């Protein structure tokens, strides 16, 4: 019960920079594939992250397979990091 008064600390592994680049590349490729197929990429990616349902992502250009290789929390973290770095700094 006492743990509710503490904030969990998530420590980033500094050696993950290559993996972070891979996550960014996957997001870009999936975004492009969704756009080319006429979907709203933001809506589709959010739907996928929230539900885990891969059918939110088109199979065009192998986008569904690519995004499935990345954990959803890593996708969300990269998107949030990008937002913070471009909008709040």
C-alpha positions as CSV (number, residue, x, y, z in Angstrom):
1,X,0.0,0.0,0.0
2,X,2.9,2.4,0.7
3,X,4.1,2.1,-2.8
4,X,1.3,4.4,-4.0
5,X,3.2,7.3,-2.6
6,X,6.2,6.7,-4.9
7,X,6.8,7.3,-8.6
8,X,8.0,4.4,-10.6
9,X,11.3,5.1,-12.3
10,X,11.9,3.9,-15.8
11,X,15.6,3.9,-16.7
12,X,16.5,4.1,-20.3
13,X,19.2,1.8,-21.6
14,X,21.7,4.1,-23.3
15,X,22.8,1.4,-25.7
16,X,19.4,1.4,-27.4
17,X,20.2,4.1,-29.9
18,X,20.4,1.7,-32.9
19,X,17.1,0.2,-31.9
20,X,15.5,3.6,-31.5
21,X,16.5,4.4,-35.1
22,X,14.9,1.1,-36.2
23,X,11.7,2.1,-34.4
24,X,11.7,5.6,-36.1
25,X,12.3,3.9,-39.5
26,X,9.4,1.5,-38.9
27,X,7.0,4.4,-37.9
28,X,8.0,6.3,-41.0
29,X,7.5,3.4,-43.4
30,X,4.1,2.5,-41.8
31,X,3.0,6.1,-41.9
32,X,3.9,6.3,-45.6
33,X,2.1,3.0,-46.4
34,X,-1.0,4.1,-44.6
35,X,-1.0,7.5,-46.4
36,X,-0.5,5.9,-49.8
37,X,-3.5,3.6,-49.2
38,X,-5.7,6.6,-48.2
39,X,-5.9,6.1,-44.5
40,X,-5.4,8.6,-41.8
41,X,-2.0,7.3,-40.4
42,X,-2.4,9.0,-37.0
43,X,-5.8,7.4,-36.4
44,X,-4.7,4.0,-37.6
45,X,-1.5,3.9,-35.6
46,X,-3.3,5.1,-32.4
47,X,-5.9,2.3,-33.0
48,X,-3.1,-0.2,-33.3
49,X,-1.2,1.0,-30.2
50,X,-4.4,1.0,-28.0
51,X,-5.8,-2.3,-29.2
52,X,-2.9,-4.4,-30.4
53,X,-5.0,-5.3,-33.4
54,X,-2.7,-5.5,-36.4
55,X,-5.6,-5.0,-38.8
56,X,-5.4,-1.3,-38.1
57,X,-2.2,-1.3,-40.2
58,X,-2.3,-2.0,-43.9
59,X,-0.3,-4.9,-45.3
60,X,0.8,-2.7,-48.2
61,X,4.6,-2.5,-48.5
62,X,4.9,-5.0,-45.6
63,X,3.8,-2.3,-43.1
64,X,1.8,-4.7,-40.9
65,X,4.8,-7.1,-40.5
66,X,7.2,-4.3,-39.8
67,X,5.1,-2.7,-37.1
68,X,4.5,-6.1,-35.5
69,X,8.2,-6.5,-34.9
70,X,8.2,-3.4,-32.5
71,X,6.6,-3.5,-29.1
72,X,3.7,-1.1,-28.8
73,X,5.2,0.6,-25.8
74,X,8.3,1.3,-27.8
75,X,6.2,2.9,-30.6
76,X,4.4,5.1,-28.1
77,X,7.7,6.1,-26.4
78,X,9.3,7.1,-29.7
79,X,6.2,9.1,-30.8
80,X,6.1,10.8,-27.4
81,X,9.8,11.6,-27.4
82,X,9.5,13.0,-30.9
83,X,6.6,15.2,-29.9
84,X,8.4,16.5,-26.7
85,X,11.6,17.2,-28.6
86,X,9.9,19.1,-31.4
87,X,7.1,20.9,-29.6
88,X,8.2,21.4,-26.0
89,X,11.9,22.2,-26.2
